[in-house]
Amino acid sequence: MGLFATLPVEEVTVQDIATAVGMTPAAVYYHFASKEQILVEGMQRFAGELVEQVRSRIAAFEGTVDVATLVSDIISWTARHKVPAMVYFVNSIGLNLLVEALRRETRHELIDVLRSAVRAGRRNRAEAGVVAVGIVSLIETALASMLNQDSTYSGLGGRHFAREVGALAGRIAGA
């Protein structure tokens, strides 16, 4: 994932991957059909961990979910997992249909998890769904901003950025 995070995906070769892990290209091909399979499996692992983080943090709340804290925590968690996050949220966008299908499936899973969490605040299903879409969109955009270290992120710094994004998520959720 480190190679895919630092180089454009199309420039990473199986030889690069083999060298990075101390294998021969033949050994890499024994385990994986292509570099794209390696990329997708790494992205699937990260996506699963991200969804699990959201689920476990929601479960840790007693009663109503504090969406602002949840989103701030997810941004901070992602900052600690920068390499796979960079691949997932920045470097692989639009790469191929398989990658986009994974990203879409993960987005739907996050929306479902968040819909249930915000619906517990006595919203109807449709309203909770719209709120969940807004929060997931905010998370994705904020993480891309953080990983690209754009001017908004750089101007605020990591902790302040996470708090402000969390506060905006809270406003979206109507907290």
C-alpha positions as MATLAB code, in Angstrom:
seq = 'MGLFATLPVEEVTVQDIATAVGMTPAAVYYHFASKEQILVEGMQRFAGELVEQVRSRIAAFEGTVDVATLVSDIISWTARHKVPAMVYFVNSIGLNLLVEALRRETRHELIDVLRSAVRAGRRNRAEAGVVAVGIVSLIETALASMLNQDSTYSGLGGRHFAREVGALAGRIAGA';
ca = [
       0.000    0.000    0.000;
       2.984    2.258    0.601;
       3.900    2.086   -3.079;
       0.332    2.851   -4.159;
       0.238    5.757   -1.696;
       3.423    7.386   -2.980;
       3.330    6.642   -6.708;
       0.565    6.873   -9.276;
      -1.054    3.410   -9.395;
      -0.276    2.982  -13.087;
       3.445    3.477  -12.372;
       3.687    0.761   -9.702;
       4.973   -2.494  -11.178;
       4.860   -6.050   -9.893;
       8.657   -5.849   -9.740;
       8.339   -2.818   -7.418;
       5.924   -4.745   -5.210;
       8.144   -7.834   -5.183;
      11.195   -5.774   -4.236;
       9.287   -3.982   -1.462;
       8.240   -7.261    0.175;
      11.433   -9.211   -0.503;
       9.950  -11.598   -3.047;
      10.403  -12.382   -6.698;
       7.776  -11.267   -9.216;
       6.949  -14.947   -9.780;
       6.228  -15.365   -6.061;
       3.953  -12.316   -6.144;
       2.092  -13.777   -9.137;
       1.747  -17.070   -7.264;
      -0.325  -15.270   -4.617;
      -1.992  -12.552   -6.718;
      -3.224  -12.470  -10.305;
      -2.194   -8.835  -10.801;
      -1.118   -5.658   -9.076;
      -4.747   -4.539   -9.300;
      -5.760   -7.513   -7.135;
      -3.172   -6.467   -4.546;
      -4.506   -2.917   -4.643;
      -8.147   -3.983   -4.295;
      -7.389   -6.397   -1.448;
      -5.511   -3.645    0.398;
      -8.397   -1.258   -0.179;
     -10.921   -3.877    0.994;
      -8.953   -4.357    4.183;
      -8.864   -0.605    4.856;
     -12.562   -0.182    3.997;
     -13.489   -3.005    6.376;
     -11.442   -1.430    9.155;
     -13.044    1.964    8.514;
     -16.577    0.564    8.690;
     -15.671   -1.398   11.817;
     -14.290    1.767   13.440;
     -17.547    3.593   12.747;
     -19.594    0.675   14.096;
     -17.521    0.246   17.247;
     -17.491    3.974   18.006;
     -21.265    4.157   17.556;
     -21.674    1.149   19.858;
     -19.554    2.878   22.508;
     -22.100    5.679   22.869;
     -24.749    5.085   25.483;
     -28.013    6.316   24.094;
     -27.895    9.012   21.419;
     -24.835    9.090   19.191;
     -22.748   12.267   19.409;
     -22.209   12.672   15.657;
     -19.693   15.505   16.107;
     -17.455   13.356   18.295;
     -17.947   10.326   16.062;
     -16.833   12.181   12.927;
     -13.894   13.878   14.694;
     -12.770   10.487   15.977;
     -13.007    8.911   12.513;
     -10.937   11.721   11.012;
      -8.315   11.263   13.736;
      -8.328    7.477   13.239;
      -7.860    7.932    9.494;
      -4.927   10.298   10.077;
      -3.243    7.470   11.983;
      -3.853    5.147    8.999;
      -2.625    7.585    6.401;
      -1.008    5.195    3.922;
      -4.035    3.009    3.137;
      -6.316    6.031    3.494;
      -4.299    7.903    0.862;
      -4.717    4.982   -1.520;
      -8.434    4.612   -0.772;
      -9.523    8.263   -0.754;
      -7.050    9.910   -3.150;
      -4.785    7.823   -5.374;
      -7.225    5.210   -6.646;
     -10.224    7.385   -7.493;
     -11.603    6.477  -10.912;
      -8.966    3.781  -11.423;
     -11.307    1.042  -12.575;
     -14.806   -0.340  -12.111;
     -13.768   -2.799   -9.397;
     -12.233   -0.043   -7.269;
     -15.259    2.191   -7.754;
     -17.601   -0.695   -6.899;
     -15.688   -1.238   -3.646;
     -15.856    2.463   -2.839;
     -19.613    2.530   -3.619;
     -20.265   -0.604   -1.509;
     -18.357    0.886    1.431;
     -20.222    4.187    1.101;
     -23.568    2.341    1.184;
     -22.488    0.353    4.225;
     -21.432    3.533    6.048;
     -24.714    5.214    5.135;
     -26.671    2.245    6.513;
     -24.681    2.253    9.760;
     -25.078    6.006   10.198;
     -28.763    5.933    9.209;
     -29.446    3.502   12.036;
     -27.425    5.617   14.455;
     -29.132    8.917   13.645;
     -32.541    7.274   13.377;
     -32.221    6.317   17.023;
     -32.704   10.046   17.573;
     -36.379    9.493   16.581;
     -36.089   10.541   12.939;
     -38.069    8.844   10.225;
     -36.145    6.530    7.875;
     -36.044    8.968    4.941;
     -34.761   11.886    7.010;
     -32.192    9.669    8.729;
     -31.042    8.453    5.306;
     -30.536   11.974    3.994;
     -28.627   12.947    7.139;
     -26.446    9.829    6.787;
     -25.684   10.645    3.131;
     -24.685   14.167    4.138;
     -22.409   12.934    6.905;
     -20.721   10.284    4.722;
     -20.192   12.877    1.962;
     -18.705   15.261    4.514;
     -16.388   12.544    5.851;
     -15.175   11.602    2.359;
     -14.567   15.225    1.373;
     -12.870   16.089    4.659;
     -10.590   13.058    4.454;
      -9.548   13.925    0.905;
      -8.843   17.485    2.102;
      -6.772   16.183    5.007;
      -4.849   13.622    2.956;
      -4.098   16.151    0.217;
      -3.233   18.681    2.926;
      -5.118   21.370    1.068;
      -5.182   24.972    2.232;
      -8.190   24.551    4.534;
      -6.604   21.628    6.338;
      -3.199   23.295    6.484;
      -4.679   26.533    7.764;
      -6.502   24.847   10.628;
      -4.107   22.066   11.563;
      -5.108   18.474   12.199;
      -6.908   18.661   15.545;
      -8.778   21.882   14.826;
      -9.760   20.575   11.370;
     -11.145   17.350   12.906;
     -13.117   19.323   15.501;
     -14.576   21.708   12.902;
     -15.589   18.885   10.576;
     -17.129   17.097   13.547;
     -19.034   20.232   14.505;
     -20.374   20.545   10.957;
     -21.441   16.882   11.048;
     -23.269   17.632   14.294;
     -25.110   20.490   12.620;
     -26.021   18.231    9.677;
     -27.387   15.710   12.160;
     -29.333   18.460   13.858;
     -27.592   18.038   17.202;
];
